[in-house]
Amino acid sequence: MNQCIALALAAAALSTAAPLATMMDATQPASLRNQACLELRGAASPEAIAAFRSGLDDAAVRTCAATNLAKAGAVSALTEALESEQPPVRAAAARELGALARPDLLPILAKAARDPDLLAATNALEGLKNYPAGVADATLAALARSGGMIGTLALDRLVDLASPAAAPVARQLLAAGELSDQLAGVKALGELGDSTDIERLKPIAEKDRETVSGGARGFGLMPAFSMARAARTAIARIEQRQPPSLHRLQPLHAGRNQE
């Protein structure tokens, strides 16, 4: 019996040796190297995991190698990769750790989502989207309260999940210093707020602000918007869901030109 096991292990080692060599051979075409990497999916020997970790540092096979590490359950290797000096390596590792959707990895992903590099941070946030409703809500809420692009993405995910954590965070963001964070809060309340939020939104809706441009806010990745219009839209959506009896919005600036 022991001899049979030994022979089986030897055969398995031989079956992975050639693909490992091909995957790690930088002189081979990327397509051939990735084909070899795919053949190794499911391999979890120490040699395979070490090769996949090395593959993370190679752009040609990085995506496949990262997925193979996740499939092998190589959490330690992926976590170690989060300390890499290369943002694309950190991004790939964070994405695949999130794909495991393990609750014990939430603190690691929360830290990764605060990575100073936007590519790495957004991939960590994408990883958090693999968790079902109720599992990562507290982590997403903490990120959302921090504001910024990652905060907006985290709040959007809470809204998608119809999480009870979304509206309280959105209310906090209404008092944020950054207009982009306020806008995220307004939009979230439009989706999940209740009639009591109409009173919070009224002052914003009644301020007939001029359209704010992305450049003026130092947030060039967002288009220009009107905060007042966004608040009026949010109020209308709340009223559609639960028509208020005591919080009905009065006509705003009746003499104003139609937008």
Sequence and secondary structure as in RCSB ss.txt:
>XXXX:A:sequence
MNQCIALALAAAALSTAAPLATMMDATQPASLRNQACLELRGAASPEAIAAFRSGLDDAAVRTCAATNLAKAGAV
SALTEALESEQPPVRAAAARELGALARPDLLPILAKAARDPDLLAATNALEGLKNYPAGVADATLAALARSGGMI
GTLALDRLVDLASPAAAPVARQLLAAGELSDQLAGVKALGELGDSTDIERLKPIAEKDRETVSGGARGFGLMPAF
SMARAARTAIARIEQRQPPSLHRLQPLHAGRNQE
>XXXX:A:secstr
 HHHHHHHHHHHHHHHHHHHHHHT TTS HHHHHHHHHHTTT  SHHHHHHHHHHHT TTTHHHHHHHHHHTT H
HHHHHHTT S HHHHHHHHHHHHHH  GGGHHHHHHHTT SSHHHHHHHHHHHTTS TTTSHHHHHHHHHT HHH
HHHHHHHHHHTT TTHHHHHHHHTT SSHHHHHHHHHHHHHH  TTHHHHHHHHHHS    B TTTTT TTS  B
 HHHHHHHHHHHHHHHS  SS       TTS   
